[in-house]
Structures are given as C-alpha cells and as structure tokens.
Amino acid sequence: MSSRRAGEGTRTLTGGDMKTEQLENISRTRPKAVVGGGEQAFLFVIHRNVASPLHHDFRLEIDGAMKSWAVPHGPSMDPTVKRLAVAIDDQTVEEAVRAAGEGAILWDRGTYECVQARDGRPVSPAEALADGRLVLRLHGEKVSGTFALQRTGQGKKANWLLMKTDEDGTPHRRTPSRARPRRPRTDS
C-alpha cells in the first residue's frame, strides 16, 4: 500500500495556471536558429475560434509579433484547395497563448521556416510578407508541410489565400485527369 495522501503529488490547474503553463511550454520549445543555410525557425499557432462563425486563427511569429489571419474553414492539407485568409489584428506571443481559453482552443502549434530565396539568399518572413507571397514549411503537431500565403489585393487589410503547395513552393495545379468531369449539355 502507498503511504501517499490523496491529492499529494498531483496538481490542479486553474484557468490562469493553464495559460501560464501553455506559455511556458511554448517558450521552452521556442525554436533556435537552424545551423547551416542561414534559415531560422519561428513559432506558429492555430486557434480554433468558436466565435460565430466558427473559424481558425492562423498566427505566424514575424518580427517579434504574431501576424494573424482568420481562416474560415482552417488550413487544408489538400493541395487543390485554396482557403481565404483574412488579415486580423496582430498579437504578441503572450496574447496568442492567452487567447486559448477565451473562446478559442489551441488547435495546433509548432515551428516554421520561410523557404523562399532571392538572388541566392534566404528571404526573411517580413520581406516575403511585404512582397505579398510567403512560402513556409510548417512543423506542427497536426499541420505540416509547405504552404503559401498569397495576397490577393492591395492595402493593409488585403485578403490572402492560404494553400498547401508542392515542396518547392509552387501551388498545385489541377490536371485534366483530376478535374471534375463535366456533365453533357442537354438541349430540349
């Protein structure tokens, strides 16, 4: 028989404690610069937001802030699917972690690196974002692979598309064999 008293050795977390623990877990697993190639890994999080309508908040650490987009149906692992990504207010890393529990669930998290190059040198996420196309490789618990964020308009609140890409960063193109067959027209 164990001589341990009930409740001893276990810890009950309150809401505030859970948020603090989540922040500590993310800080503990914060990415470090990747040796060789000059690439650097950064933090990403995806919140499942239960606000009406249901959507996912896709957040990328860029220049010390969490750049954020609302993605109505969440990221797709199907390279033929492009998802609308609406730019929303940026957050600090701490705010992004605190958002979990305030109408949002931390759905996925991990690291990413920008896989673009210009003139043989790596492009920073901030540069790629300013250019309107960010190609990144995600290393998450649920979502992983190469994705692209493509701006579709101009201005600060321009819409974006989030899409899974081939490993070289090019969007997947439908071939005629994959295209949905058309129904024959019937003229009466």
C-alpha positions in Angstrom: 0.0 0.0 0.0 1.1 3.5 -0.7 1.6 5.9 2.1 0.9 8.9 -0.1 -2.1 11.0 0.9 -5.0 11.8 -1.5 -4.1 14.7 -3.8 -0.4 14.5 -2.9 1.8 14.7 -5.9 -0.9 15.9 -8.2 -1.6 19.5 -9.2 -4.9 21.0 -10.1 -4.6 23.9 -12.6 -6.9 26.9 -12.6 -7.6 28.8 -15.8 -4.7 31.3 -15.2 -2.3 28.5 -14.3 -3.1 26.6 -17.5 -2.4 29.7 -19.6 0.9 30.3 -17.7 1.8 26.6 -18.3 1.0 26.8 -22.0 3.1 29.9 -22.3 6.0 28.2 -20.5 5.6 25.1 -22.8 5.8 27.3 -25.9 8.7 29.3 -24.5 10.5 26.0 -23.6 10.1 24.7 -27.2 11.0 28.1 -28.8 12.9 27.5 -32.0 16.6 28.3 -32.3 18.4 29.3 -35.5 19.0 26.3 -37.8 22.7 25.7 -38.4 23.7 25.9 -42.0 21.9 27.6 -44.8 21.1 30.6 -42.6 17.4 29.6 -42.2 15.7 30.4 -39.0 12.7 28.7 -37.5 9.8 30.7 -35.9 6.7 29.9 -33.9 3.3 29.4 -35.4 -0.1 28.7 -33.7 -3.5 27.9 -34.9 -6.5 28.6 -32.7 -9.9 27.1 -33.4 -12.1 30.0 -32.6 -15.7 29.2 -31.6 -16.9 32.7 -32.3 -19.7 33.0 -34.8 -19.0 31.9 -37.4 -16.6 29.1 -36.5 -13.1 29.8 -37.9 -9.4 29.2 -37.3 -6.9 31.9 -36.4 -3.6 31.3 -38.2 -0.7 33.1 -36.5 2.9 33.4 -37.5 5.7 34.9 -35.5 7.2 37.7 -37.6 9.5 40.4 -36.2 8.5 39.6 -32.6 4.7 39.8 -33.2 2.2 37.2 -34.1 0.9 38.2 -37.6 -2.7 36.8 -37.8 -5.3 35.7 -40.3 -8.8 34.4 -39.8 -9.2 31.2 -42.0 -12.9 30.3 -42.2 -12.5 26.6 -42.6 -9.0 26.2 -41.3 -5.9 25.1 -43.3 -6.4 22.3 -45.7 -3.9 19.5 -46.4 -5.4 19.1 -49.9 -3.1 21.0 -52.3 -6.1 21.6 -54.7 -7.9 23.7 -52.0 -7.2 27.4 -51.5 -8.6 28.9 -48.3 -9.5 32.6 -47.8 -7.3 34.1 -45.1 -8.5 37.5 -43.8 -5.8 39.6 -42.1 -6.8 40.4 -38.5 -5.0 42.3 -35.7 -1.5 41.2 -34.8 -0.9 39.9 -31.3 2.1 39.4 -29.0 3.3 35.9 -28.4 1.9 36.1 -24.9 -1.5 37.3 -26.2 -1.6 34.5 -28.7 -1.2 31.9 -25.9 -3.7 33.7 -23.7 -6.2 33.6 -26.5 -6.6 29.9 -25.9 -9.3 29.6 -23.4 -11.0 32.9 -24.2 -13.4 31.5 -26.9 -10.5 29.8 -28.7 -8.8 26.4 -28.5 -5.1 25.9 -29.2 -5.7 23.6 -32.2 -2.1 23.3 -33.4 1.4 24.8 -32.7 4.9 24.3 -33.9 7.6 26.0 -35.8 8.0 27.2 -39.4 10.7 28.5 -41.6 10.5 30.7 -44.7 11.7 28.7 -47.6 12.0 31.5 -50.2 15.2 32.8 -51.6 16.0 35.8 -53.7 19.3 36.2 -55.6 20.6 33.1 -53.8 20.0 34.5 -50.3 17.2 33.4 -47.9 14.3 35.9 -47.6 13.0 36.8 -44.2 9.3 36.2 -43.4 8.8 40.0 -43.1 10.3 40.6 -46.6 8.2 37.9 -48.1 5.1 39.2 -46.4 5.8 42.7 -47.7 6.2 41.2 -51.2 2.7 39.6 -50.9 3.8 35.9 -51.1 5.1 33.9 -48.1 6.2 30.3 -48.7 6.8 28.5 -45.5 7.4 25.0 -44.2 5.3 24.2 -41.1 6.3 21.6 -38.5 3.2 21.3 -36.3 1.6 18.6 -34.3 -1.4 18.4 -36.8 -0.4 20.5 -39.8 2.9 20.1 -41.5 4.4 20.6 -45.0 4.9 23.5 -47.3 2.2 26.2 -47.5 1.9 29.6 -49.2 0.1 32.7 -48.2 -0.6 34.8 -51.3 -2.0 38.3 -51.1 -5.0 38.9 -53.4 -5.3 42.6 -53.2 -3.7 45.8 -52.0 -3.8 47.7 -48.7 -3.3 46.9 -45.1 -6.4 44.7 -44.8 -6.0 42.9 -48.1 -7.3 39.4 -48.3 -4.9 36.4 -48.6 -5.1 32.8 -49.8 -3.7 30.0 -47.7 -2.8 26.9 -49.7 -0.8 23.7 -49.4 2.0 23.7 -52.1 4.4 21.3 -53.6 7.7 21.1 -51.7 9.3 23.7 -54.0 6.6 26.2 -53.1 4.7 26.1 -56.3 0.9 25.9 -56.0 -0.6 22.6 -57.0 -2.3 22.7 -60.4 -5.3 20.6 -61.4 -4.6 18.4 -64.3 -7.4 17.4 -66.7 -7.4 13.9 -65.2 -8.1 15.3 -61.8 -10.6 17.9 -62.9 -14.2 17.2 -62.2 -15.9 15.7 -65.3 -18.5 18.0 -66.9 -22.0 16.9 -67.5 -23.1 16.8 -71.1 -25.5 19.6 -72.0 -28.9 18.5 -72.8 -30.8 20.9 -75.1 -34.6 20.2 -75.1 
